[in-house]
Amino acid sequence: MGSLDETDIEILRLLSHDARRTITNIAEEVEMSGPAVADRIDRLQDAGIINRFTVELDRTQLGAGAQIFVQLDPGNSFNQLRSRLDGADAVEHVMVTADGELWFNARAEVHNVHSWLTALLEPADDAEYSVTLIDEIEWQPSLDGTDFALTCSECGNTVDNEGESEWIDDRMYHFCCSTCQNQFKAQLDELKEGV
């Protein structure tokens, strides 16, 4: 897939607001045929830009407890705690900060937050956290400021329609030219041999 155009960005915007929107509806919005839109969505998936279609639940309607936001310094237990957070049903979003903290929001019983967190974080005795009770959350998906092009995995230049894309180890990589593609693969092979 080469560079993204305004139609690709509009399709992404429409899907980010409603992932169940029909191809026909999207086609009407972007003034294209249904098969052309389906092809673009397939290309966006193949390129790894669309990873999955999902549903957003309003857990307040399900009686799932109070919304909390936790800032967690995992100490020496980052991988263990990250895995545990990813698998916890009550945890809705996990964020990793640049300095290695784990931030997440979850639903918990108001009178049981401390005991729930203690059980979730065991045996990470050196982990420190702070909890904030959230009154309201609103998600505003936006593609404002999004570049209309893919960047080369090797050099960072813009990938145009003459670029290359390739699946490597279950991940799609994009390259501006075959030279960058070959350099990237050679470096990856060297790293694999050194392991």
C-alpha positions as CSV (number, residue, x, y, z in Angstrom):
1,M,0.0,0.0,0.0
2,G,1.4,3.4,-0.9
3,S,0.4,6.7,0.6
4,L,-2.9,7.3,2.2
5,D,-5.2,9.8,0.5
6,E,-8.1,11.9,1.8
7,T,-10.6,9.1,1.0
8,D,-8.6,6.6,3.1
9,I,-8.6,9.0,6.0
10,E,-12.3,9.7,5.7
11,I,-13.0,5.9,5.7
12,L,-10.9,5.6,8.8
13,R,-12.7,8.5,10.5
14,L,-16.1,7.0,9.7
15,L,-15.1,3.6,11.0
16,S,-13.6,5.0,14.1
17,H,-17.0,6.6,15.0
18,D,-18.9,3.5,14.1
19,A,-17.1,0.2,13.3
20,R,-20.4,-1.4,12.3
21,R,-21.1,1.1,9.6
22,T,-22.0,-0.7,6.4
23,I,-19.9,-0.6,3.3
24,T,-22.8,0.8,1.4
25,N,-23.2,3.7,3.9
26,I,-19.4,4.4,3.8
27,A,-19.5,4.3,0.0
28,E,-22.3,6.9,-0.1
29,E,-20.4,9.2,2.3
30,V,-17.1,9.1,0.3
31,E,-18.9,9.0,-3.1
32,M,-17.4,5.7,-4.3
33,S,-18.8,2.3,-5.2
34,G,-19.2,-0.4,-2.5
35,P,-16.6,-2.7,-4.0
36,A,-14.0,0.2,-4.2
37,V,-14.6,1.0,-0.5
38,A,-14.4,-2.7,0.5
39,D,-11.1,-2.9,-1.4
40,R,-9.7,0.1,0.4
41,I,-10.7,-1.3,3.8
42,D,-9.0,-4.6,2.9
43,R,-5.9,-2.7,1.9
44,L,-6.0,-0.8,5.2
45,Q,-6.3,-4.1,7.1
46,D,-3.5,-5.7,5.1
47,A,-1.2,-2.7,5.7
48,G,-1.8,-3.1,9.5
49,I,-3.5,0.3,9.8
50,I,-6.8,-1.3,10.8
51,N,-6.0,-3.9,13.4
52,R,-9.5,-4.9,14.5
53,F,-13.1,-3.9,14.6
54,T,-14.5,-3.6,18.1
55,V,-17.4,-2.6,20.3
56,E,-17.4,0.0,23.0
57,L,-19.5,-1.0,26.0
58,D,-21.2,1.4,28.5
59,R,-20.4,-0.6,31.6
60,T,-22.5,1.7,33.7
61,Q,-25.5,0.1,32.1
62,L,-24.3,-3.3,33.1
63,G,-23.8,-2.4,36.8
64,A,-20.1,-3.0,36.5
65,G,-19.0,-0.6,39.3
66,A,-17.3,2.7,39.5
67,Q,-14.8,3.9,36.9
68,I,-11.3,4.4,38.3
69,F,-8.0,5.6,36.8
70,V,-4.8,4.1,38.2
71,Q,-1.3,5.3,37.8
72,L,1.0,2.4,38.6
73,D,4.8,2.3,39.0
74,P,5.4,-1.4,38.6
75,G,8.9,-1.5,40.1
76,N,10.6,-4.6,38.9
77,S,7.4,-6.4,37.9
78,F,6.5,-4.6,34.6
79,N,6.0,-7.6,32.4
80,Q,4.2,-9.6,35.0
81,L,1.8,-6.7,35.8
82,R,1.3,-5.7,32.2
83,S,0.2,-9.3,31.4
84,R,-2.1,-9.4,34.4
85,L,-3.7,-6.1,33.5
86,D,-4.2,-7.2,29.9
87,G,-6.1,-10.3,31.1
88,A,-8.2,-8.6,33.8
89,D,-11.9,-8.3,32.8
90,A,-12.4,-5.1,34.8
91,V,-9.5,-3.3,33.1
92,E,-10.7,-1.4,30.0
93,H,-7.6,0.4,28.8
94,V,-3.9,0.0,29.5
95,M,-1.4,2.7,28.7
96,V,2.4,2.4,29.0
97,T,4.2,5.7,29.6
98,A,7.6,6.6,28.2
99,D,9.2,6.2,31.7
100,G,7.8,2.7,32.2
101,E,4.7,3.3,34.2
102,L,1.4,1.5,33.6
103,W,-1.7,3.6,33.6
104,F,-5.1,2.0,33.3
105,N,-8.7,2.6,33.8
106,A,-11.0,-0.1,35.2
107,R,-14.4,-0.7,36.8
108,A,-14.3,-1.7,40.5
109,E,-16.7,-1.8,43.4
110,V,-16.4,1.5,45.2
111,H,-16.0,-0.1,48.7
112,N,-13.6,-2.7,47.4
113,V,-11.0,-0.8,45.3
114,H,-8.0,-1.3,47.6
115,S,-8.6,-5.1,48.1
116,W,-9.3,-5.5,44.4
117,L,-6.0,-3.7,43.4
118,T,-4.0,-5.6,46.1
119,A,-5.2,-8.9,44.7
120,L,-4.6,-7.8,41.1
121,L,-1.0,-6.6,41.8
122,E,0.1,-9.5,44.0
123,P,2.9,-10.5,44.5
124,A,4.5,-7.2,43.2
125,D,5.3,-5.8,46.6
126,D,7.4,-2.9,45.2
127,A,4.6,-1.6,43.0
128,E,3.3,1.8,43.9
129,Y,0.0,3.3,42.6
130,S,-2.4,6.1,43.0
131,V,-6.2,5.8,42.3
132,T,-8.5,8.5,41.0
133,L,-12.3,8.0,40.9
134,I,-13.6,9.1,37.5
135,D,-16.9,10.9,37.2
136,E,-17.3,10.8,33.4
137,I,-15.3,9.6,30.4
138,E,-16.0,10.5,26.8
139,W,-14.0,9.1,23.9
140,Q,-13.6,11.4,20.9
141,P,-11.8,9.5,18.1
142,S,-10.1,11.9,15.8
143,L,-7.8,11.7,12.9
144,D,-6.9,15.4,12.9
145,G,-3.3,16.0,12.4
146,T,-2.8,12.6,10.9
147,D,-0.3,12.4,8.1
148,F,-1.7,11.2,4.8
149,A,1.2,8.8,4.2
150,L,2.9,5.8,5.6
151,T,6.5,6.1,6.8
152,C,9.4,3.9,5.8
153,S,10.3,1.4,8.6
154,E,14.0,1.8,7.7
155,C,14.7,5.5,7.1
156,G,11.4,7.3,8.1
157,N,10.8,8.8,4.7
158,T,7.3,9.0,3.2
159,V,6.2,5.8,1.4
160,D,4.6,6.7,-1.9
161,N,2.9,4.5,-4.6
162,E,6.3,3.2,-5.7
163,G,7.1,1.9,-2.1
164,E,7.1,-1.7,-0.9
165,S,5.1,-3.4,1.8
166,E,5.9,-6.8,3.3
167,W,4.8,-9.1,6.1
168,I,7.8,-10.0,8.3
169,D,7.2,-12.1,11.4
170,D,3.4,-11.5,11.5
171,R,3.8,-7.7,11.1
172,M,3.4,-5.5,8.0
173,Y,6.3,-3.2,7.3
174,H,6.4,-0.4,4.8
175,F,9.5,0.8,2.8
176,C,10.0,3.8,0.5
177,C,12.3,1.7,-1.8
178,S,13.7,-1.8,-2.3
179,T,17.1,-0.6,-0.9
180,C,15.5,0.3,2.5
181,Q,13.5,-3.0,2.4
182,N,16.7,-5.0,1.8
183,Q,18.7,-3.1,4.5
184,F,15.9,-3.6,7.0
185,K,15.7,-7.4,6.3
186,A,19.5,-7.7,6.4
187,Q,19.6,-6.0,9.8
188,L,16.8,-8.2,11.1
189,D,18.5,-11.3,10.0
190,E,21.7,-10.2,11.7
191,L,19.8,-9.6,14.9
192,K,18.1,-13.0,14.7
193,E,21.5,-14.7,14.2
194,G,22.9,-12.9,17.2
195,V,20.2,-14.1,19.5
